[in-house]
Amino acid sequence: MILKPGVKIQLLVFLIVTILGVSYTLVRYVGVGGGVFNQTYKAYVTLPDAGGAFSNSEVTYLGVPVGRVGPIDLTGDGVKMELVLDKGLKIPRDSIAVVANRSAVGEQYVDLQPRSDKGPFLDEGGTHTFPPADTRTPVRTADLLRNLDKAVTSVNVEHLRTIVDEAYLAFNGVGDDLQSILDNSGKIIDSADENFDTTSKLLDSGGTVLDAQRDNGGSLRTFARNLALLTESIKNDDPAIRADIDAIEPAVDEADALIDGLSGDLPVLLANFTSLGQVMTARQDGVRSLLISFPFTIAGSQTVLPGDGYQHLGLALNIDEPEPCTDGYEGTKPRWPQQTKNLPARTDVGCTSKDRKQAVRGHKNAPKPLPDLALPPGALDGAGEPPAASTRLNTDDIDEDIVYQAHSSKSVFVTGYDPTSGKYVGPDGVTYTIGSSGGAQNLLGDESWKWLLLGPLS
């Protein structure tokens, strides 16, 4: 049979392509000639068993193929596996050689997993052998099945049936709700992804919060223990607490009825107390002297009436001791005891002597009252915010000793109170709130004045 020239040329081309393909396969995938061309180097792995790997299995590094498994030889305590690796790849010597499975039914391969990205590397400093401590093998199929059988047989059938029944009761008929939860969870995840920066900051802050909770773990445990003791005490005293609550309700009703009954007269009484308080504030030195001498007066009265049926009285004449004051009474006619007619009193005269030893019970020796205080304009108009700045009344023109006795400073502080917000400005410039939260006017309306009485009790 004579071949045509065109057929000969086609067969020659096909032969050349076949030889090149087979050669590339042998060199690239089988590794034939790698050592000849100095394109590969060797490393060894010592294992208790091959773990399913075999010669010509693939070797990978970070999931990238880097070589093939060479011959596997038996040793006294396992096997020694040769790895034929491609040059030019920086594989650290501290890597771990893991015999892994590609899938449940896939073939095994050797995966090199690095501990770091630093040298020395496998292709440096001679042939490297991975010791057993740096190797991992997959779980044997027999061990896996044996352990799975133990896990299955350890489950109590009755308990499992109870779990299944309870799961059925828990999820039966709630498919729509579960679907809604899943849909909303997806929306939450999408929102978190759209606001990744904010979510990241939230997670970082959450770490700070958790660290703080960890640092204060002892305090939290103590608080939880004390809270448990408190709740246990409340639980044990539940009947008594309920009885107290039931008893408080009538008392609260009576107090409310009392306040409502006083709503017409109590504001007037409080207003009168304001006037009385102003008078007592101005005369507080005199009140102080009265309170000091009052106990001695009461004690002295018991010596007059000791309870023996007699009154024990004494009379001490101190005529002209001290001498009466005559300064300021010039030109006045004396009134003798024999004159018993009603005559108008002279109010235009008085003692003008500066000697306090005269007329010891006169007004010269009486404590001087403080000046009348005038509130700032708009301080009591009951609307708006409290005044921005406090008002102080200068008292430098008053007797310095008396001012010092009455107050610790030379000024009297006056400010306005706003019943709408319950706020007022103190002498230190800080805004304070009367009541537990302020805003008594908004809550109680025209009855907000009651909170001035009930607020301190709370």
PyMOL commands that set and color helices and strands:
alter all, ss='L'
color gray80, all
select helices_A, chain A and resi 5-30+132-134+141-154+157-171+175-194+196-215+217-236+238-261+266-282+284-304+363-365+400-406+440-454
alter helices_A, ss='H'
color red, helices_A
select strands_A, chain A and resi 40-47+58-61+64-75+78-86+96-101+108-113+129-130+135-136+391-394+411-414+423-425+431-433
alter strands_A, ss='S'
color yellow, strands_A
deselect
rebuild
show_as cartoon
